[in-house]
Amino acid sequence: MNTQNMAGSPQRGAGSEQRADGTLKETRAKNVYTTAVDLCGIELSNPVVAASGTFGYGQEFAHLWDINQLGTFSFKGTTATPRPGNAQPRVAESPAGMLNAIGLANPGVDEVVNQILPGMPQYFSKPVMANVAGFSVDEYVHVATLLDASSRVGWLEINISCPNVHEGGRNFADDPDSAAAVIRAVKAEVHKPVIAKLAPHTTNIVSIARACVDAGADALSLVNTFVGMRFDVRRRTPILANKTGGVSGPAILPMALHLVNMVAHAVDVPVIGMGGVSTAHDVLEMMVAGASAVEVGTANLVDPYACRTIIHDLPHVMEANGILSLHELRGSMLDR
C-alpha cells in the first residue's frame, strides 16, 4: 500500500492484480493515507521535521538511514562566529526527559555557508530549514542574510530565545517589542519564509506570537525548552556547569500541546509544534492542537532512528484513528 499521495487528496480505489498465468483478479478497495503537508508554500512529504540542536547538520544521521524520508530538518543553531558552547557538564538526565545547556555550540555561519551546505546534496536532497541564532539584531540579520542566499535553504527559523547583549541579557523572546524587532529586521533583508521560534517561559506567549506575525513572520515554531535545574546531592551543587538548562522530552508534551493550541487559535500563519514529541500519535496530537508540521527533538538523542520510526508508523496510526488526510486533521480543535 502506498502511504503517501503527493497530490494531497485522500483516495479510495479498487483495482486488479495480475496472476502468474497472466489473468487478473479483483482487489479490495484500499485507502491511501495522505501524509503530505504544506509549509509556507513548500510541500513536505510528511509533517516530521527533525528539530534544531538534535540532528546536527544531517550528516551525523545520514550514515544510519536515508534522511530524505523526513519532511525536512532544522539544522544546528548557527551564529555569526564559531562558538565552543558552555562548559561541561552541559547535559543532565531527568525523569521522562533531559536538561541541556549546550550554549549554541556551532562552527559559525561562514563554515556552514561555504562548507556544509554545498556538501549537503550528497545526503539530503530536499530544502533544509536553517536555524538562526544571535545576540543582537544586527547579528540575526547578518546570519539570516547569508543563509538566505543558499539554494539549499527553504526556510529561516529564527531562534529568538537568545539573550540580547544590548538589553542586559534579557531574551529577545521575553518581550513583544524585542521579538518583533528581530523578525522585522530579518524579514526586510531576506526572501525565504521566516519562522519565529518562540520560548515557553514568558508571561504571555500569545502576545509574543502576535507581535512576531505583525512584524512579518511567515510561520511560528513552538515551544523551545523550559528552564530547569538538577542538583548533585552529594556535592550540594547544580549538575550543569551553567546551573540552569533547557528541559525537554516527553514530560513537556502536555504543556507544549497547550501552548501550541493557544497560539494556533490566536494567529493566522502556520504553526510548527514541538516539545516532547516521540511517537506518531504525538505528531497527530500536535496537529489536532493546530500544528501544520511537527518537530521531533530529544527523541533523536534517545534513538537515532526515532524520526524514521515515526514516519513509518504515521500512516498506520492515521488508519487506526480513521484519518485519511492530515489536511482534515490539522486544527480540528480550532473551530471548537
C-alpha positions as CSV (number, residue, x, y, z in Angstrom):
1,M,0.0,0.0,0.0
2,N,1.3,3.4,-0.9
3,T,1.5,5.5,2.2
4,Q,1.8,8.9,0.5
5,N,-0.3,10.6,-2.1
6,M,1.7,13.6,-3.1
7,A,-1.3,15.1,-4.9
8,G,-2.6,16.0,-1.4
9,S,-6.1,14.5,-1.5
10,P,-7.3,11.2,0.1
11,Q,-8.2,8.4,-2.4
12,R,-10.1,5.2,-2.3
13,G,-9.9,2.8,-5.1
14,A,-10.2,-0.7,-6.4
15,G,-8.0,-2.4,-8.9
16,S,-6.8,-5.7,-10.1
17,E,-3.7,-7.8,-9.7
18,Q,-2.1,-10.0,-12.4
19,R,-1.7,-13.7,-11.5
20,A,1.3,-15.6,-12.6
21,D,-0.7,-17.0,-15.5
22,G,-1.5,-13.5,-16.8
23,T,-5.1,-13.4,-15.7
24,L,-6.4,-10.7,-13.5
25,K,-8.2,-10.9,-10.1
26,E,-10.1,-8.1,-8.4
27,T,-8.6,-6.5,-5.3
28,R,-10.5,-4.9,-2.5
29,A,-10.6,-1.1,-2.3
30,K,-7.8,0.3,-0.2
31,N,-7.3,3.7,1.4
32,V,-4.4,5.9,0.5
33,Y,-3.3,7.8,3.6
34,T,-2.1,11.3,2.7
35,T,0.8,12.4,4.9
36,A,1.8,15.4,2.7
37,V,1.5,18.9,4.2
38,D,2.3,22.4,3.1
39,L,4.7,24.7,5.0
40,C,4.8,28.3,3.7
41,G,4.2,27.2,0.1
42,I,6.7,24.3,0.2
43,E,5.2,20.8,0.2
44,L,6.6,18.3,2.7
45,S,6.1,14.6,2.1
46,N,5.2,14.3,5.7
47,P,5.0,16.7,8.7
48,V,8.0,15.3,10.6
49,V,10.8,17.8,11.0
50,A,13.9,16.9,13.0
51,A,14.5,19.7,15.4
52,S,17.5,22.0,15.6
53,G,20.1,21.0,18.1
54,T,19.2,17.3,18.0
55,F,20.1,16.5,14.4
56,G,23.4,18.4,13.7
57,Y,23.6,19.3,10.1
58,G,22.2,16.0,9.0
59,Q,25.3,14.1,8.1
60,E,25.5,12.7,11.6
61,F,22.4,10.6,10.9
62,A,22.7,10.1,7.1
63,H,25.0,7.2,7.5
64,L,22.4,5.4,9.6
65,W,19.3,5.8,7.5
66,D,18.0,7.7,4.4
67,I,17.1,11.1,6.0
68,N,15.3,12.1,2.8
69,Q,12.4,10.3,4.4
70,L,12.0,13.3,6.6
71,G,9.7,16.2,5.7
72,T,12.8,18.2,6.4
73,F,15.2,19.0,9.3
74,S,16.2,22.2,11.1
75,F,19.9,22.3,11.4
76,K,22.0,23.3,14.3
77,G,21.5,26.9,15.6
78,T,24.1,29.0,13.7
79,T,25.7,32.2,14.8
80,A,27.9,34.8,13.1
81,T,31.2,33.3,14.6
82,P,32.1,29.9,15.8
83,R,31.1,29.0,19.4
84,P,32.5,26.2,21.5
85,G,29.5,26.2,23.8
86,N,29.2,26.1,27.5
87,A,31.5,24.4,30.0
88,Q,31.0,20.8,30.8
89,P,28.9,19.2,32.2
90,R,26.1,20.6,30.0
91,V,23.7,17.7,29.8
92,A,21.7,16.0,32.7
93,E,19.1,13.3,32.7
94,S,15.7,13.9,34.1
95,P,12.6,11.7,34.6
96,A,10.9,11.5,31.1
97,G,13.4,13.9,29.6
98,M,16.7,15.7,30.0
99,L,18.2,19.1,30.6
100,N,20.8,20.7,28.3
101,A,22.9,23.9,28.4
102,I,24.9,23.4,25.2
103,G,25.3,27.1,24.7
104,L,24.8,27.2,20.9
105,A,28.0,25.4,20.0
106,N,28.4,25.7,16.2
107,P,31.1,26.3,13.6
108,G,29.8,29.7,12.6
109,V,27.8,30.8,9.5
110,D,30.8,31.1,7.2
111,E,31.7,27.5,7.5
112,V,28.0,26.5,7.2
113,V,27.6,28.5,4.0
114,N,31.0,27.7,2.4
115,Q,31.5,24.0,3.5
116,I,28.4,22.3,5.0
117,L,25.6,23.5,2.8
118,P,27.5,22.9,-0.5
119,G,28.1,19.3,0.6
120,M,24.6,18.7,1.8
121,P,23.2,17.3,-1.5
122,Q,25.3,14.3,-1.1
123,Y,23.0,13.1,1.7
124,F,19.9,15.3,1.7
125,S,18.1,16.5,-1.5
126,K,15.2,18.5,0.0
127,P,15.1,22.1,1.1
128,V,16.5,22.4,4.6
129,M,15.4,24.7,7.5
130,A,18.2,27.0,8.7
131,N,18.1,27.8,12.4
132,V,19.4,31.3,13.0
133,A,20.7,32.5,16.4
134,G,22.2,35.8,17.5
135,F,22.9,38.1,20.4
136,S,21.9,41.3,18.7
137,V,19.5,42.3,16.0
138,D,22.4,43.0,13.6
139,E,23.8,39.5,14.2
140,Y,20.5,37.9,13.4
141,V,20.3,39.9,10.2
142,H,23.9,39.1,9.1
143,V,23.5,35.3,9.7
144,A,20.0,35.2,8.1
145,T,21.1,37.1,5.0
146,L,24.0,34.7,4.4
147,L,21.8,31.6,4.8
148,D,19.0,33.1,2.8
149,A,21.3,33.2,-0.2
150,S,21.9,29.4,-0.2
151,S,19.8,27.4,-2.7
152,R,19.8,24.6,-0.1
153,V,17.8,26.6,2.4
154,G,14.0,26.6,2.2
155,W,13.1,28.4,5.5
156,L,14.8,30.5,8.1
157,E,13.9,29.5,11.7
158,I,14.8,32.5,13.8
159,N,15.6,31.3,17.4
160,I,14.7,34.4,19.4
161,S,15.4,32.6,22.7
162,C,18.8,34.2,22.8
163,P,20.0,36.9,25.2
164,N,20.1,40.5,23.9
165,V,23.5,41.7,24.9
166,H,22.3,45.3,24.4
167,E,19.4,44.9,26.8
168,G,21.1,43.4,29.9
169,G,21.0,39.8,28.6
170,R,17.2,39.5,28.5
171,N,16.0,37.1,25.9
172,F,14.5,38.6,22.8
173,A,11.6,36.1,23.1
174,D,10.6,37.5,26.5
175,D,9.3,40.8,25.2
176,P,6.9,41.5,22.2
177,D,8.9,44.6,21.1
178,S,12.2,42.9,21.2
179,A,10.9,39.8,19.4
180,A,9.2,41.9,16.8
181,A,12.4,43.9,16.2
182,V,14.4,40.8,15.3
183,I,11.7,39.4,13.0
184,R,11.1,42.8,11.3
185,A,14.8,43.4,10.7
186,V,15.4,39.9,9.3
187,K,12.2,39.9,7.1
188,A,13.3,43.2,5.5
189,E,16.5,41.6,4.2
190,V,15.6,38.1,3.2
191,H,13.5,36.3,0.6
192,K,12.9,32.9,2.2
193,P,10.0,32.3,4.6
194,V,10.8,33.5,8.1
195,I,9.7,31.3,11.1
196,A,9.9,32.8,14.6
197,K,10.8,30.2,17.2
198,L,9.2,31.0,20.5
199,A,10.1,30.3,24.1
200,P,7.6,29.0,26.7
201,H,9.0,30.9,29.6
202,T,7.2,34.2,29.0
203,T,4.3,35.9,30.7
204,N,2.1,35.9,27.6
205,I,3.2,33.7,24.6
206,V,0.2,34.8,22.6
207,S,1.3,38.5,22.7
208,I,4.8,37.5,21.6
209,A,3.3,35.3,18.8
210,R,1.1,38.1,17.5
211,A,3.9,40.6,17.7
212,C,6.1,38.3,15.5
213,V,3.3,37.8,13.0
214,D,2.6,41.6,12.8
215,A,6.4,42.1,12.2
216,G,6.2,39.8,9.2
217,A,6.8,36.2,10.4
218,D,5.5,33.7,7.8
219,A,5.2,31.0,10.5
220,L,5.9,30.2,14.1
221,S,7.5,27.3,15.8
222,L,7.0,26.4,19.5
223,V,7.9,25.5,22.1
224,N,11.5,25.8,22.8
225,T,12.7,24.1,26.0
226,F,11.5,25.0,29.5
227,V,14.0,26.2,32.1
228,G,15.0,23.8,34.9
229,M,17.7,22.6,37.2
230,R,19.1,19.4,38.7
231,F,21.4,19.1,41.8
232,D,24.2,16.8,42.8
233,V,23.1,16.0,46.3
234,R,26.5,14.7,47.4
235,R,28.3,17.8,46.3
236,R,25.3,20.2,47.0
237,T,25.9,21.8,43.6
238,P,23.9,22.1,40.3
239,I,24.7,19.2,38.0
240,L,25.0,21.6,35.0
241,A,28.1,23.9,34.9
242,N,25.6,26.6,33.6
243,K,23.4,25.8,36.7
244,T,20.2,26.0,34.6
245,G,19.3,24.3,31.4
246,G,16.5,23.6,28.9
247,V,14.1,20.9,29.9
248,S,12.9,18.7,27.0
249,G,11.5,15.2,26.4
250,P,8.1,13.5,26.9
251,A,7.5,15.2,30.2
252,I,6.8,18.6,28.5
253,L,4.4,17.3,25.8
254,P,1.1,18.3,27.6
255,M,2.4,21.8,28.2
256,A,3.6,22.1,24.7
257,L,0.3,21.0,23.3
258,H,-1.5,23.6,25.4
259,L,0.8,26.4,24.2
260,V,0.6,25.3,20.6
261,N,-3.2,25.3,20.8
262,M,-3.3,28.7,22.4
263,V,-1.1,30.3,19.7
264,A,-2.8,28.5,16.8
265,H,-6.1,30.0,17.9
266,A,-4.5,33.5,18.0
267,V,-2.7,33.7,14.7
268,D,-3.4,33.1,11.0
269,V,0.0,31.7,10.0
270,P,1.3,28.1,10.1
271,V,2.4,26.8,13.5
272,I,5.1,24.2,13.8
273,G,4.5,22.3,17.0
274,M,7.3,20.8,19.1
275,G,8.0,19.7,22.7
276,G,8.1,16.1,23.9
277,V,7.1,14.5,20.6
278,S,8.4,10.9,20.4
279,T,5.7,8.9,18.6
280,A,3.4,9.1,15.6
281,H,0.5,9.5,17.9
282,D,2.2,12.6,19.4
283,V,2.5,14.0,15.9
284,L,-1.2,13.6,15.3
285,E,-2.0,15.2,18.7
286,M,0.1,18.2,17.8
287,M,-1.8,18.6,14.5
288,V,-5.1,18.3,16.3
289,A,-3.9,21.1,18.5
290,G,-3.2,23.3,15.5
291,A,0.2,22.5,14.1
292,S,0.9,22.4,10.4
293,A,4.1,20.4,10.9
294,V,5.8,18.9,13.9
295,E,9.5,19.0,15.1
296,V,11.0,16.0,16.9
297,G,13.9,16.8,19.1
298,T,15.1,14.9,22.2
299,A,13.7,11.6,20.8
300,N,16.6,11.7,18.3
301,L,19.1,11.7,21.1
302,V,17.5,8.7,22.7
303,D,17.1,6.7,19.5
304,P,18.8,7.9,16.3
305,Y,16.1,6.1,14.3
306,A,13.2,7.9,16.1
307,C,12.1,10.1,13.2
308,R,12.3,7.2,10.7
309,T,10.1,5.1,13.0
310,I,7.6,7.9,13.4
311,I,7.4,8.4,9.6
312,H,6.9,4.6,9.1
313,D,4.2,4.5,11.8
314,L,2.3,7.6,10.8
315,P,0.0,6.0,8.1
316,H,-0.8,3.1,10.4
317,V,-1.7,5.4,13.3
318,M,-3.8,7.5,10.9
319,E,-5.6,4.3,9.7
320,A,-6.3,3.3,13.3
321,N,-7.8,6.7,14.0
322,G,-9.9,6.9,10.8
323,I,-7.8,9.8,9.3
324,L,-7.3,9.7,5.6
325,S,-5.5,13.1,5.2
326,L,-3.6,15.3,7.6
327,H,-5.2,18.2,5.9
328,E,-8.5,17.2,7.5
329,L,-6.9,16.7,10.9
330,R,-4.9,19.9,11.3
331,G,-6.5,22.3,13.8
332,S,-9.7,20.2,14.3
333,M,-9.8,21.8,17.7
334,L,-9.6,25.3,16.4
335,D,-13.3,25.6,15.5
336,R,-14.4,24.4,18.9
